[in-house]
Amino acid sequence: MNVRAAAAHFWARSDRPGVKAFLLSLFALGIALILALYSGAAAELGNVPLAAVSALGALALAGWVAVTLVPTLAKRTPLRWLGYKIEYRITREGWVYIFGTLLIALAAINTGNNLLFLILACLISIILMSGILSSISLSGVALRLALPEHIFAGQTVRAVVHLYNEKLTLPSFSLRVEAATKKGAPPAAMLDTPVYFPYLRRQDHLEQGLPLTFPRRGLHRQETFRIVTRFPFGFLQKSRLLNLQTEALVYPSVENSVELQELLPSIDGALESLAKGRGQDLYALRDYVPTDSARHVHWKASARFGSLMVREFSREDDFRVLLVLDPRRDPLEPEKGKGAADSERFERAVDLCAALAWHFYERNSRFEFRSAGIELPLRPAEENIFSTLRFLATVQPVPFDPEHSLIQDLAAAPDRFKLIVTSQPHGSIPASLWSSSYVVFIDDAEK
């Protein structure tokens, strides 16, 4: 019953016109073989006309199969394996085996011993069998590397390697998946640790998870992967290259560093002192104006100063901030000869900006983000956070433009609290911004 069900399943999934053409070609070639054998027997019996007719019939059947059925079968046959780029390498065990085979060949030639020739034939057939079986094991195998949606620099994530065996009848054995790199090229961006699959059944797939860590932010690309096998005897290592062109966008690190912990109290204090509104915490005292409510008059202070004084309270409704990354490059950087140090300082500014954005996200704040080429409106942090991190993953310094810059645009909005992160030195921020901004200088943060 199982055999019948398996046969029905195979027939349902098979290419029926192709199977019919294949069976018909076998039948026609079988008749042609019988006619050819009959032609030889008739020739030996001296019946030349019958032998000629039989031979012509065999040739006609073979020609008909070659002209009509073979092209049909060739079109329906998947020949993807012809396009595989296979690399070969003889292993150390393989060289030892070949050296032993050469010794047996020399002994057989010198002695003429038939047993040695038989052993030599067996040794050579094992080499041929190794090449054929390894090619079969590599053929029909597909690869996919699944990465997490959000990846942060310096944090270990779990990637999953999916390996598919698309062959209809044969399994694959002893497959190793690794990243392919050229000689002299930088190390692999991902999958630098090989993943081993001992056995993969036909029409099946396996998956293995492995930890990956990206040390720096940015767009990491791995264009080529390699599937390697030494099956069955380990004499020959064959590998097949696959062009997957996998990309991983790595966000800056958002770790809660000591540097961030030292800055947060100052930032919160600056925000509270610059923001006014309704609340319970006293913000400041000021002179009374006719539009003020009598409920806010501070009578003790009014008696002390001799005039009406009104209380202002800090806002408690929500936490709002305009986060800004200053991407300007120092115009004298090439002359100073400090390109590497300035680049590292800029990376620290990007990491700190990302950590601050993540802090606002964890605090359920509302923030907007600005930098060169991006302007996110004021929204809940959960809506802005990953757009901000995607920009920070690939941002690079921009040339200094004295005519028009992001900093000058910010100075035109004094009514909003701005948190500016910059890698530039003191004196690069206009004085008009200090009254409504808190500026984080990376040089000060390092100290």
LINDA-V306693 format. One record per run of one state. SS is the DSSP state (H for helix, E for strand, - for the rest). FROM is the first residue (numbers start at 1). LEN is the number of residues. If there is no record, write none. Layout:
ss & from & len
SS & FROM & LEN
SS & FROM & LEN
This chain:
ss & from & len
- & 1 & 1
H & 2 & 12
- & 14 & 2
H & 16 & 29
- & 45 & 3
H & 48 & 29
- & 77 & 3
H & 80 & 4
- & 84 & 2
E & 86 & 5
- & 91 & 1
H & 92 & 20
- & 112 & 2
H & 114 & 25
- & 139 & 2
E & 141 & 6
- & 147 & 4
E & 151 & 2
- & 153 & 3
E & 156 & 10
- & 166 & 6
E & 172 & 8
- & 180 & 15
E & 195 & 6
- & 201 & 3
E & 204 & 10
- & 214 & 4
E & 218 & 12
- & 230 & 6
E & 236 & 16
- & 252 & 6
H & 258 & 17
- & 275 & 2
E & 277 & 11
- & 288 & 6
H & 294 & 3
E & 297 & 1
- & 298 & 1
H & 299 & 7
- & 306 & 3
E & 309 & 5
- & 314 & 6
E & 320 & 7
- & 327 & 1
E & 328 & 1
- & 329 & 4
H & 333 & 4
- & 337 & 2
H & 339 & 24
- & 363 & 3
E & 366 & 6
- & 372 & 2
E & 374 & 7
H & 381 & 14
- & 395 & 3
E & 398 & 1
- & 399 & 7
H & 406 & 6
- & 412 & 6
E & 418 & 5
- & 423 & 8
H & 431 & 6
E & 437 & 5
H & 442 & 5
- & 447 & 1
